[in-house]
């Protein structure tokens, strides 16, 4: 999935901005679906998809996936999706919802292992820094799981409720509150 801002090709309509396409009534209608569990329960949004005209061949297809907030229907997020034509709207919403855990992982890496603390002048230097930072984050996560298992915290070992290894982020972690 790809978040978009550029004009898109809607079937038989030519280039259309994503916002204009999203204000049209979708063929399948808007559906209230969960984007996954969040810290305050299920993250419910209204979802719709619009077929885009690309040079796809069966069994593949392109869509504009639109997520609309329940409390603010004018606020929408757009994703360009390429996948099997038989993919359901529920599956697309679930996949789009996987963005949050990835962002949380990168935020933890910035706070705990200095992912954002680089000053490199080459791609190789940047690549090395990111690789070592993510390796350090994986090591810390494995150590937390190991320590939680030793303390008999069974279910906690697979939870995001483990305290952060970094004092700066520990104050904002769910386990410290």
Secondary structure, DSSP 4 states (H G I P E B T S, - for coil): -EE--S-EEETTTEEE-HHHHHHSPPTT--EEEEEEEETTEEEEEEEEEEEB--S--TTEEEEEEEEE-SS-TT-EEEEEEEEETT--HHHHHHHHHTHHHHHHHHHHHHHHH-TT----SSHHHHHHHHHHHHHHHHHHHHHHHHHHHHTT-GGGGGSTTSPPSSHHHHTTSGGG-
